[in-house]
C-alpha cells in the first residue's frame, strides 16, 4: 500500500514539475508578446536545459519577486497563480513521499 502511494506521489511530483516548466514558459511567452521592451531588457528569458542561463535566472527571479505586478497585467497574475499551485503540489507530494520513506525505514529497523 505504501509503495503504491509513494509511486503515485513520485509521479505526481514529476507531472507537477513538467507543468511548472510549461507554465513558466507560458509566462515568458506572454511577457514577450505583451511587454516586448521589458522582455528584451531581461535578456529574452525562456526555459532551456542549461543550469547557467542568466536570462532564465533573471526571469525566474522576476517571477518569484512578483515584480510583474507593476505591469498590472491580469494574464501574468493568472499564470503566476498556476506557477504557485504547481509549487505547492510538487513540494507537498515530495514531502509526503519523503515521510513515507522515513516511516518505512523506521518500521524496518
C-alpha positions, 0 to 999 in steps of 0.5 A, spaced: 500 500 500 505 504 501 509 503 495 503 504 491 502 511 494 509 513 494 509 511 486 503 515 485 506 521 489 513 520 485 509 521 479 505 526 481 511 530 483 514 529 476 507 531 472 507 537 477 514 539 475 513 538 467 507 543 468 511 548 472 516 548 466 510 549 461 507 554 465 513 558 466 514 558 459 507 560 458 509 566 462 515 568 458 511 567 452 506 572 454 511 577 457 514 577 450 508 578 446 505 583 451 511 587 454 516 586 448 521 592 451 521 589 458 522 582 455 528 584 451 531 588 457 531 581 461 535 578 456 529 574 452 528 569 458 525 562 456 526 555 459 532 551 456 536 545 459 542 549 461 543 550 469 547 557 467 542 561 463 542 568 466 536 570 462 532 564 465 535 566 472 533 573 471 526 571 469 525 566 474 527 571 479 522 576 476 517 571 477 518 569 484 519 577 486 512 578 483 515 584 480 510 583 474 505 586 478 507 593 476 505 591 469 498 590 472 497 585 467 491 580 469 494 574 464 501 574 468 497 574 475 493 568 472 499 564 470 503 566 476 497 563 480 498 556 476 506 557 477 504 557 485 499 551 485 504 547 481 509 549 487 505 547 492 503 540 489 510 538 487 513 540 494 507 537 498 507 530 494 515 530 495 514 531 502 509 526 503 513 521 499 519 523 503 515 521 510 513 515 507 520 513 506 522 515 513 516 511 516 518 505 512 525 505 514 523 506 521 518 500 521 524 496 518 529 497 523 
